[in-house]
Amino acid sequence: MKYLIQDSLYKEFHEERLIHTLNRMGLEYEMFSLQYFVDDIEVKTDRTDVMVFGAVKAAHLAKKYKWNPGSFYNENHDYIVYSKYYKENMLNWDSKIQKASDTIDIDGPFFARPTGDTKLFKGKAYENVEEWNNDASYFLTNNPNTKDELIQVAPLQNILQEIRCFIVKGKVITASMYKLGNVVLYKECMDDDIIEYANNMASIYQPADAFVMDICRTDNGVKIVECNCINCAGFYDIDMQKL
């Protein structure tokens, strides 16, 4: 298999470790650039056994070239889809689903994110509605065609730890903590209870043959934060060779 890696996308998520691992394992790869207004990926290879690591746009374009596996991105990478299976195991099972352009009606701090893995904006906590309105004004002005995109809004919860699990064929192959309380901290995770929980959740439902599941520890136990496309996910401090 040949790996295509979007240039400069993963600098903060250990792109250099990915490249080092591919070199060490003798696996072929090629860097590519992606232009915002161009719907093509220009690469030298004519192989079809290709795996892409890049932005959501690159994941979509991989299907255009009939690469295999290309990208695992599909319509299942959406809270509305997978939450029906995981139910109360979701951190924000009580969230409200609404359009990005609709007024948010909630008292106190809250969390908001797109329901799909679209990267319209990064899911984050907001102290109040005014703070949200500032962000929403920016991305809706720059992307007016996304005003009907669905988002989820939920009361803010106390998260003790956050871990990203890379899952292939229903099993966690590697995982990394990326947050401890409010502190960003990348460290490979081998906690048995986290791995077991993610494996159990994957046995209930898998949005794709390969995907990432973000898990968190809370005052109410371990919960699922979200599921995303493995081709577009930050690596943090996973075991790159296992990936």
N, C-alpha and C positions, 0 to 999 in steps of 0.2 A: 504494500500500500504506500501511496505517496501522500504526504501531509502538506497542505497549503496553509500558510500562516499570514494573517493580515499584518502588515508592517506597522510597528509602533503602537499597536492596540493594547498589548499586554505588558507594557513597560512596568507598571506598578504591580502586576500580578505574575511576576517571575517569567516573562518571555524568555529571558536568557537561560533559565533552567530548562525550559521546554526544548530550546534549540540544542543546548548542551546534551540533554538526554537523547535526542534524536541522533546527534552525531555519535555519541557513545554506543548506541545500539545499532549503528550502521543503517538507519532508516532514512529514506529519501524525503527531502522537503524542499519547498520553494516559498519565498516570501512574495507577497503581492500587495499592491496598494488599491484602495477603493475610493473612487471619486463620488462625491455626494450626488451629483446630478447625472451620473452615467450608470446605466444598468447592465454593466458587463464586468467580468473579472478577467483581466489580461494576464495569462500565464503562458509559460513556454511548454509545459508538459502536454502531451496528447493522451496520457493515461486516463482511464476511467475509474480505476480503483483509487479513489481520492477521498481524503477526510479533510474538512475545512475547519480551521479555528479562526473566528473573526466576529465581526458585528452581526447583528440580526439580519441586516441587508445581505451580507455575504451568505448567511445560512439560507436565505430565500433563493438567492441566485444559484446556489449549488444545484438545485433541482433543475434549473434551466439547462445545465450541461449534462444532465443524466449521470452525474458522478455517483459512485457507490462505495461507501454509504453516503458520501457527500456531506449531508447534514441530517440530523435527527429532528430538526425543527418541524413541528406540525401544530394543528389546531388544538391538540390536547394540552399544550403548554398554556393553560388558562385556568385561573382560579375557579371560574364558573364550571369548568369541566371536572377537574380533579377533586374539588371540594365535595362534590356529590358522593364520592367514594370514601374520602378520609373523614368527612363530617366533623364531629367534635374533636378530632385529633388536630384540626387546624387551629393555629394560634388565634386567628381572627374569624372564627366560625360565626360570630355575631356581627360581622361587618355588613354595612349597607352598600349595595351596588347601585351606581348612578353614572350619568354621563360626566365627562371631565368638565364640561362647560356649565353644569348645573350648580346651583348654590349649595354649599355644604352647610347643613343645619345640625350642629353638634356643640355641646358645651364642654369646655375644658380641652386639654391636650388630646390629640388624636393622631392616628397613623393613616396614610393614604398611599396607594400605589395603583398602577394599571392592573386590571385583572389578568391581562395577557402578558407574555414575555416580549413586549414591544419596545421597551426602553424609551417610551415617550417622555417619562421622567423617572428619576430614581426614587423608589419608595422610601419614605422617611417620616419621622415624627414631626408634628407641628404643634407649637405652643397654643396657637389660636387660629381662627379662620382668617384673620387679616394676613398672617404669615403665608397661609396657603394661597390667598388671592394674589399675592405678589408673584409667587411662583407660577400659578396658573395663567396669569396675565402674560407672562413671558413666553411659555411654551405654546399657548394657544395663539398668540400673535404670530409666532414664527412657524407654527404648524396649524393653520386655521382649519384644515381638512380633518383634524383629529378631535374636533369639538364633541363629536358623538361617541368617541372612544370611551369604553366603560372603565371605571375605576372602583376600588373598594375603599371604604372609609370605616374605621373602627376606633373605639376608645383605646387610648394608650395603655399598654400593659407593661409590667415590670419584667424585663428580660435579663436573665443572669448570665447567659452564655449563648453564643451562636456558632453553629458548625455547619459546614457545607460537605455533603456526602455525594461522591460520584458513584452512580449506580449503573451497572451493566448487567443485562439479562437477569434482573431481579435481585442482584447482590451488590452490597457496598464493596467497591474495590479499593478505595482510598478516601480519606476524609481530612478536613482541616478546620480547626477553630479559626474564626476570623474576628470575633469580638468577645471580650470578657467584660460584662457590665457595659459601661460606656466607653471602654478603651479598645481601640483597634489592636488586635494581637493575633498574628498569624503563627499557628503551631499545629503540626500534624496531630490529628486526633485518633486515638486508638481505644477510647473509652468503650468498654464492652456494652454498657447499657445504651449508649447512643447508637452504636453499630447494630445492635439487636433490634432497637426500636425502628431504625430506618429500614432494616431488612423486613421486619414485620409489616411496615406500611407498604413497602414495595410488593409484598405478597398480596396485598389488597388491590393495588392498582399501580400500573406503570404507564405514564403518558407516552413513553417511547422505549425502545430497546436499550437506549443509553440516555441518561438524563442526570441532572443534579437535584438533590433535595436538601433544602436548608432547614436545619433542625435547631430548636432552641430549648434551653432549660428555663422554666418560669416558676413562679410561686405555686402554680397549679400543675407542676410536672413537666415532662417533655412534650413538646408540640412541634408540628410542622409549620414553618414560616411560609414557604412557597416552593414550587417546583419550576425549574427552568431548563432551557436547552443546553445540553452539554457542549455544543459547539461555540457558544457565546458566553460561557461562564468564566469568571475569574478563578485562577488556580489556587491562590493563597499559598499554603505550605503543604500541599498534598505530596504524596510519593509519586513523582512524575513518571517514573519508570513503570509503575503499576498501571497508570492511566494509559 
